[in-house]
Amino acid sequence: MTTLEFRRIPEAHLDRALDLTYLAFEESADAERRERHREMLLGAERVGAYDGDDLVGMLAARPLLLSVPGGELPCAGVMFVSVSPGHRGRGVLRGLIGELWSRCRAAGQPLAALWAADAGLYGRFGFGAATHVYGVEIDSDRPLALRIEPADLPVHFVDPEDAPALLAPLHAAHRRRRAGRVARDNAWWRTRTLPETEDDAPHLSPPRVVTLGTPPVGYAVYRTGDGRDVPGTPDGIVAVSELEADTPEAAAALWRHLVSIDRTERVRAWGRPLDDPLLHFAADRDQVRVTREIPALWLRVLDAPTALKSRSWSAPCDLVLEITDSRAAERLRLTAGPDGATVTRTDEAPDLTFDVRELAACYLGGTGLRDLARAGLVTEHTPGAVARLDAALRTEYPAHTVDEF
């Protein structure tokens, strides 16, 4: 048996890398989709597992800036994780991730993140579910019943070509408010937020963009489609990929517009934040239904001292944290408060012990530490330590992620 070698995938091997991905996920791609994937790999760190000359595993990491409470941090956006069917169970994935972690640390990336197709698998590598989203469905065969008066502002249709420049300031303002959001450049807007077609929804229209007011106080990105060829889909659907609004009244006006689109029966939004005001100002919850709640962004903390020092804190705490992972444990004294934080390594007895997976889950404010403790995933050695750290971690808005990569 040859020894696996983990090294950078050169540009000359990109077609081999894509073939491996499509084989691993039992997918196919037309020329346009393949070219998009190729461009994504060109802009990413690429790690391959080679068995002799054969590429038998790969992953890529796109450099991101992820909003964290009070700021942002460099983050490796992990994607294209693929192992050849004939090499599964032979340590390929563990070797790929170990090599990636080394490269992330060298590049100064204290965080890594991904969208998990297999939550159980990635949990073993220290990833925790850091943000969650709701799926929402609205019956649009009648006007949207509301408990508040929507903003009396005009709705404007925007050419998707002009949308990035117009929407970027509003998106950036909302990103500063919430952790878990990816910084977007013009290329991201055009290829990830507003692509002409969606790989997983080819029956839907190109993107439609509307703004509310001048200057805009809200916007929505959506697609429409005839779903008769898709089992379980109504004849007319409005698929909302993004809706941002500065006020509840602006959000109400945008939702009312989406529900009013002709020849549609349902409005569906897959990735709404857990504190979406729609769920409160909708007058008829039989008309507005939550269809699912799922983990969205899975986070891995690679450099705990840097991550902890780089976020804001809502309340004072002075605690020794023992953070474990599959290979080792470290003890850190965290002294934090609204004025900042210091983190030092220590041999003192811990106040709390938990896995790096739990650190990831609560780091952005998406999961309460108390909830993790009640689930038996946090050990409290000092009475009251969970409550103190939970209060310090709390954020005004829950973390939210809608950008897939």
N, C-alpha and C positions, 0 to 999 in steps of 0.2 A: 504494500500500500504506500503510495506517495504521501509526502508531507504537505499539508495545506499551507499555502503562502498567502498572506494578506498584504495587498499593495494597492497603489492608486491605479484606477482604470484609465488608460490613456484614451485620447480622443479616437484613435484608430480602432478601439474596441467598443465604441458606443453602440454600433448595430448589434454586436454580440450581447451587450448588456440589455438592450431592449428585447431581443429575442428571449433571453433568459427570463425577464420580467413577465412577458406575455405567456411563456410556458408555465411559470410558477403560479400565475393567477388564472390560467386557463382562459386567456383572453386573446383577442385579435385586434388589430388596429389598421385603419386605412392610412393612406399616405399622409393626409393632413394631420391626423392625430399622432402618428409616429413622428412627424416633424416637430410638433409641439413638445412631445416628450424628449426628443433629442435636444431641443433648445433648453429645456429645463435642466437636463443633465450637464449641458455645457457650462451652465452657471452655478454648478454645485460641486462640492467636494465629493469625490467618488471613490469608494473603497470596494475592492474586489477580492473574492476568495478564489484562488487558482489551485487546481489540482493538476500539477504539471502545466501544460499549456491550456488546459480547459478552464474557462470561467464558470464556476459552479455556484457562486453566491455573490451578491452585491447589495450595496445600499448607497444612497446619496444623501447629502446634507446641504440644504440651501441656507446660506447665511441670512438670518432674520434679525430684526430689532423687535423685541416683544415688550409691550407695556407691562410694567409691574407696578404695584402700589407706590405712587409718588415718583415714578420715573420709567426708565426702560433699560433693558439689558440685551447684549448680544445673545443670540440663541441659535442653535443648529436645528433647522427644520428637517427632520429625518423623513425620507421618502424612498420609494422604489426598493423596499426591502424584499429581497427575493433569494430563495435557495432552490437549486435544482432538485426535482423530486428524488433523484437517485442519490443525493447527498444529505438528505434530512436525517437528523438524529446523530450526526457525526461532529457536532461542535462548530459547524460553519457559522451559524448566527451568533453564537457567543464570541467567536473570534472576530467577526466583523464589528460587533458592537464594542468590544475591547479596543480594537484598533481605532474606531471612531472616537471613543472617549479620549484616547491619547492625543488625537489631532485637535479635538475641541479644546482641551486644556492648553495645548500649544498655541492655539489661535485666540485664547482669551475669551472663550465662550463658557460661562458658568452654567448655562441651561441648555437642554435639548428638549425638543417637543416633537410629537407626531400625532396623527390620527390613526387610532389602532383598529385594525381589522380583527385582531385577536387579543382582547384585553388580558386574558389569563397569561398569554405568552409574554407580553411586554411588562406586566406586573413583576414578573420574575427578574427583570432587568432594572427594577427600581422606578419605573414609570408609574405615576399616580394620576388619576382623573382630576385635573385641576379646574376644568370648567364643565358646565352642563348646559344643555339647551332644551327648550320645549319645541315640539311640533304642534302647530295650531291649524285648525280647519274651520272655515267660516262658511255657512250656507249663504249663498249670494242670490237666492231666488227672491229675496226681499231686501229692502234697505236695512243697513246695519243699525240696530237699536242701541242707543247710547244713553248713558247717565249724565254726560257732560255735553256742553255745547261745543261743537268742533270750531276750530279757528276759521274765521270768515276771510280766507285768503285765497287767491287764485292758484290753481294747479297749472303748471307749465310742463309741456313735453319737451324733453331735451334730446338732441341728437347724441347717441352714445359716443360719437367721436369728440364731442365737446364736453362730455360729462366729467372726465377726470379733473380738469381744471376747475370746474364749477363745484364739484362735490368734495374735493380733497380738503378744503379748509374745515368744512363741517365734520367730515370723518375724523380729521386730526383732533378737533376739539372734543369729540366724544371718546376718542382713544385715550386722551389724557385723563378722562374721567374714570375709565374702566381698565382694569388689568386684563391681560390675555389677548390684546389686540395687536395685530401685526402692522408694522409701518409699511405703507404702500408707496411705491414710486409709480411713475406713469406706465411702465411696462406691466406692473402688477395689475393696475386698474384695467388695462386693455386685455391682458391674457388670462387673468384669474377672476376678476370681478365682472368683466363685461365681454367675455368671449362671444363670438358670433353664434356658436352652438355649444351645448352642454353634452359631454360624453355620455352621461347617464340619462339624458332626456332628449334624444334627437327629435322627438315628436313635438317639442315646444318651439315657439317662435324665437327669433333673435331677441336680445334684451330690450326692454322698454324702460325708460328712465323718466320719472316725473319729479319735479321739485314743487315746494309749497312756498309761495311768497317771493318777494324780491327786496333785499337779498334773501336767499332761501333759508327757511327755518326748519326744513325737513326735506327728505327725499325718499323715494322708493325705487328699487330695481326689481323688475319682475319679468316674467315671460307668460305668454298665453298659448293655449293649445287645444286641439280637438283630441280628446283622449279615447275615442271610441275603439282604437286599435290596441289599447293598453288595458288588459284585464283589471277591473276594479277602479278604473278612472272614469269620472263622469264625462259627459260629452264636451263640456267647456270648463276649462280650469285656468285660474290665475295662480302661477307659482311664484311666490315672493322670495327672493333670495336675500334682500336687505331692506330694512326700513329704519331710518334714523330721524328723530325729531327732537327739537329743543324743549318742547313743552307737551304735556298730555293733550292739550287742545290741538296742537299741530299733528300729533300722532293720530288723533281721532279723525281729523280731516283727511289724512292720507288713507287710513283704513276704509273710511266711507267711500272715497274715490275708487279704491280697488274693488270693493264690493259692488259698485255701480257699473262696472264694465259690462257692456252688452254681451249677450249670448254666452254667458258663463254661469255655472251652477255652484262652483266651489272656489274659494280662495284658500290656498295652502301655503304655509310658511314653515319651513323645516327647522330653522335655527333661531328661535326667539330667546331672549334673556329670561332668567328665572323671575325677574321683577318686572316683566313686561306690563305696563299700565293697561294694555288692552284687556287683560284678564280681570281688571277691576272696573273699568268704565264701560265695558260691554253690559248692556241691560239684560240680555237674554243669554245665559250660558248654555242653553240648548242650541243657540245659533253659533256661538263661539266655543269650540271644544278643544281641549288639550288632547292630542292624539298619542303623544309619547313624551317621555323625558329620557334623554340619553347623555352619557359622557361625550364631551366634544374633544377638547385638547388634552392630551396626555403629556405630562411634564416630567422631566428628569433633572434633578438638581445635581450638577457635577462638582460644583465648588460651593459648599454650604456657607463658609464664612463670607465670601464675596456676595452671594445671593442675599444673605441675611442683612449685611451692612448696606445693601443698595436699595432696599425698599423702605417705605415709610411705616411708622408705627403709631397706632391710635391711642395707646395707653402705656404707662411705664411698666417695665418688668425687668427683673434681674434673676436669671435662672441658668442652671447648668443643664444642657440638653445632651443626652446620649443618642446619637443618630447612628443606626446600624444599617448595613447593607449585606449583600450575600458574601462579601469577602472580609469586611472589617467593620470597625466601629470607631467613631471619634466623639470626644466630649468637648463641647463648646460652651463657654460662658457667654451668654447673650445679655447685654445690658442695653436696653432700648427704651425709647419713648418718643414723644412728638418731636424732639429736637435731634433725633438721629439714633445711631446704634454703634456699639463697639462689640466685636466678637473676638474672643481669644481662646486658644486651646488650653485645656486644663485637665488635671488628674483628680479634681474634686468629685465627690459623690454626686450623681445626677439627681436633679429634681424630676425629670421626665425622661423616659426612654421610648423611642419609636423608630420605625424603619424609615429609610429615605423615601420610600413610597408615600408615607403619610406626610412627610415634609412637603413633597411635591403637591399633594392634594390640597393642603391648607395654605401654601405659600402665597398664592395670588388672591386669597380671600374667597375662593370658590366653594370651600368646604370648611365647616366649623370644626375646630379641634375637639370641642366637646362631643360632637357627633362621632368622631373617630374613637374617642375614649370610651364612649358608651357602647361602641361596637367591639371593644376589647383590643383595639389596635394601638392604644397609647397606655403606657404604664406610668402611673403617678406615684412617685416615691415621696414627695412632699405635699401634704394636703394643701389644696388651693392652687397648686401650680398650673393645672389645666385651665382653670378659670382665668388666671393672670395672663397666660400666653394667648388664650383665646381672645381676650379683650384687646390685647396688643395687636393681634393679627387682623382684627376686624376692619373692614373697608365700608365706605358709604354705599358703594354699588357693588353687587356681586360681579365677580369676573365673568367675562363673556367672550367667546371666540366664534366667529363665523367664517373666517378665511381658511379654506382648505389648501393644502400644498402637497 
